[in-house]
Amino acid sequence: MPMVSQSEFRANIAKLLDQVEADSQELYIHRQGKEAMVVMPLSTFESWKETEHLMSDPANREHIK
């Protein structure tokens, strides 16, 4: 999904969130003079966090490889 400005996100939040949900894709939000943000489905975020946790343990990481 493309990057949108913070003002575009604010103006179209419902439509953009529906699109994130429908596509299961991340939405990048550009903020002038600040770090960009990402909006993603909660299930995707939870999956990333679980993977990060599993890969943080060297023994687990070797077992997965």
C-alpha positions in Angstrom: 0.0 0.0 0.0 1.3 3.5 -0.7 2.5 6.0 1.7 0.0 8.7 2.6 0.5 12.0 4.4 -0.7 12.5 7.9 -3.4 14.9 6.7 -4.6 12.5 4.1 -4.8 9.7 6.7 -6.8 12.0 9.0 -9.2 13.0 6.2 -9.7 9.4 5.0 -9.1 7.3 8.1 -12.1 5.0 7.8 -11.5 4.3 4.1 -7.8 3.7 4.6 -8.3 1.4 7.6 -10.9 -0.6 5.7 -8.3 -0.9 2.8 -5.6 -2.1 5.3 -8.1 -4.7 6.6 -9.2 -5.9 3.1 -5.7 -6.1 1.7 -3.9 -7.3 4.8 -1.2 -4.8 3.9 0.6 -2.2 5.8 -0.1 1.5 5.4 2.8 3.9 5.7 2.0 7.4 7.0 4.5 10.2 6.3 4.7 12.8 9.0 6.5 16.0 8.0 9.6 16.4 10.0 8.9 13.3 12.1 9.4 9.6 11.7 6.9 7.8 9.5 4.4 5.4 11.1 2.9 2.1 10.0 -0.7 0.9 10.4 -1.2 -2.8 10.0 -3.7 -5.5 10.9 -3.4 -6.6 14.5 -3.0 -10.2 13.5 0.1 -9.3 11.4 1.6 -7.3 14.2 1.0 -10.2 16.7 2.6 -12.6 14.2 5.7 -10.4 13.9 6.0 -10.1 17.7 5.8 -13.9 18.1 8.5 -14.4 15.4 10.7 -11.8 17.1 10.3 -13.6 20.4 11.0 -17.0 19.0 14.1 -15.8 17.1 15.5 -13.9 20.1 16.6 -17.2 21.8 19.7 -18.6 20.0 18.7 -22.2 20.7 15.2 -21.6 19.2 16.7 -19.8 16.2 19.0 -22.7 15.5 16.1 -25.2 15.9 14.0 -23.2 13.5 16.7 -23.1 10.9 
